[in-house]
Amino acid sequence: KPSAFFGTPLLSQLVALRVDSLFVTGGATSGCVRASAVDAFSNNYPCTLIADCCFDRFEASHVMSLFDLGAKYADIVKAHEVLAYFDTLPKGLFDLPKGVPA
């Protein structure tokens, strides 16, 4: 299925990590990106699509999907805006799990 949420532990991992919003990238904008953004919205996650980090088979599909998603489900931004935002965050803000060595 096209959504990153379908049949995966993504939602439970987001809850466990206390994630409060998502940045979405990938392809195809009209397929997997759209389905994942809609599911994020449906699960009450504010979603930001990074337009120049998404793609589609046809430019028209990409542009129309971004327009529609921006009108209903997500904020649409460019990568440089996200990187500038990340630069404003304090160092050590995220205490992520370290994982278990194999």
C-alpha positions as CSV (number, residue, x, y, z in Angstrom):
1,K,0.0,0.0,0.0
2,P,1.3,3.5,-0.7
3,S,1.3,5.0,2.8
4,A,4.3,4.6,5.1
5,F,1.8,4.0,7.9
6,F,0.0,1.0,6.4
7,G,1.2,-2.3,7.8
8,T,4.2,-0.8,9.5
9,P,5.2,0.0,13.1
10,L,5.6,3.7,12.1
11,L,2.8,5.1,14.2
12,S,3.7,3.2,17.3
13,Q,7.4,4.3,16.9
14,L,6.3,7.9,16.5
15,V,4.2,7.6,19.7
16,A,7.0,5.9,21.6
17,L,9.5,8.7,20.5
18,R,6.9,11.4,21.4
19,V,7.1,12.9,17.9
20,D,4.8,15.8,17.5
21,S,5.2,16.7,13.8
22,L,6.6,15.2,10.6
23,F,8.7,16.3,7.6
24,V,7.8,14.3,4.5
25,T,10.0,13.6,1.4
26,G,10.1,11.0,-1.3
27,G,8.4,9.8,-4.4
28,A,6.0,9.7,-6.0
29,T,4.4,12.9,-4.8
30,S,1.0,11.9,-6.2
31,G,1.3,8.4,-4.7
32,C,3.3,7.4,-1.6
33,V,4.1,10.9,-0.5
34,R,0.4,11.9,-0.7
35,A,-0.9,8.8,1.0
36,S,1.7,9.2,3.9
37,A,0.9,12.9,4.3
38,V,-2.9,12.2,4.4
39,D,-2.4,9.4,6.9
40,A,-0.1,11.6,9.1
41,F,-2.9,14.3,9.0
42,S,-5.5,11.6,9.9
43,N,-3.3,10.6,12.9
44,N,-3.1,14.2,14.1
45,Y,0.5,14.8,13.0
46,P,1.2,18.2,11.6
47,C,3.0,17.5,8.4
48,T,5.5,19.5,6.4
49,L,6.2,18.5,2.8
50,I,9.7,19.4,1.5
51,A,8.8,20.2,-2.1
52,D,12.2,20.0,-3.6
53,C,12.8,16.7,-1.9
54,C,9.8,15.1,-3.5
55,F,9.3,14.0,-7.1
56,D,6.8,12.4,-9.5
57,R,6.9,10.8,-12.9
58,F,5.4,13.9,-14.4
59,E,6.1,17.5,-13.3
60,A,2.4,18.3,-13.6
61,S,1.4,15.5,-11.2
62,H,4.0,16.7,-8.8
63,V,2.9,20.3,-8.9
64,M,-0.8,19.5,-8.7
65,S,-0.3,17.1,-5.8
66,L,1.7,19.8,-3.9
67,F,-1.0,22.3,-4.5
68,D,-3.7,20.0,-3.3
69,L,-1.8,18.7,-0.3
70,G,-0.9,22.3,0.7
71,A,-4.5,23.3,0.6
72,K,-5.7,20.4,2.8
73,Y,-3.1,18.4,4.7
74,A,0.4,19.8,4.9
75,D,2.6,22.9,4.8
76,I,4.8,23.0,1.7
77,V,8.3,24.4,2.1
78,K,11.7,24.2,0.4
79,A,14.7,22.3,1.8
80,H,16.7,25.4,2.5
81,E,13.9,26.6,4.8
82,V,14.0,23.3,6.8
83,L,17.7,23.4,7.1
84,A,17.6,27.0,8.4
85,Y,15.0,25.9,10.9
86,F,17.1,23.0,12.1
87,D,20.0,25.4,12.6
88,T,17.9,27.3,15.2
89,L,17.3,24.2,17.3
90,P,19.4,23.9,20.5
91,K,22.1,21.2,20.4
92,G,21.2,18.0,22.2
93,L,17.5,18.7,22.0
94,F,16.6,15.2,21.0
95,D,17.4,12.3,23.3
96,L,16.9,9.5,20.8
97,P,17.3,5.8,21.7
98,K,20.8,4.5,20.9
99,G,19.6,1.1,19.6
100,V,20.9,-2.3,20.5
101,P,24.2,-3.6,18.9
102,A,23.7,-6.6,16.7
